[in-house]
Amino acid sequence: MLRRNGSRGCSADRLAKEFGVSVRTVKRDLAALENSGAPVWSRPGPGGGYGLAIGASFPPVSLSPAQAVALMAAVSAAPDAPYADLAAAGVQKILDVLDPRTRARAAELAGRVWVNAAPPSSRTIRSALEAAMVEQRVVRIRYTTPDGATTTRDVEPVLFASTNGTWYLVGWCRLRTAMRWFTVSRIERASVTTTPCTGHTIEEVGEPPANARPVHGQAT
């Protein structure tokens, strides 16, 4: 985003709004970027902001047009997946640093890939579940079962799982004192508590189906 704004720069408020974080987080990340050697400049006062020095460059990202479109398609086809918003932001960062020719070819190829994905569940709910998983804190959910019973439960998140296109939160249910699978789309409300999880492990969930596997950064 700093690159796109050129010499005009971009305010911390605008960056925070774009990425859904606090201004404090933006300033911390910009300081870390500057400390890593990136030529970031700042201009205080009204109309000020942050930007990159003219002619600044970062190490190139080497992707083919097909690889870039593969990332775009994967993210677009799974808007309900955990951390999908972060994945979309990551893909945009990659596209921003591609050379113009590759980016143009990727844009042309992307027009040949259509996606009709189901609308994602509430962003607020997913954000709470994602944060609870990262921070390993108990999440309080209001949940309606398939037979229509609604309860409020405290859950210790253990993993996210996808089966036949449906996403589940798998965790230790403190109400039932057992491991349970909660369909994310049936969670009506979710909030992260200050209570840390007690250490329930993936092994307690049981053996995954034969065709199931954790996500990896590379094929295995």
Secondary structure by P-SEA (a helix, b strand, c coil): cccccccccccaaaaaaaacccaaaaaaaaaaaaaaccbbbbbccccbbbbccccccccbbbbcaaaaaaaaaaaaacccccaaaaaaaaaaaaaaaccaaaaaaaaaaaaaccccccccccaaaaaaaaaaaaabbbbbbbcccccbbbbbbbbbcccccccccccccccccccccbbbbbccccccbbbbcccccccccccccccccccccccccccc
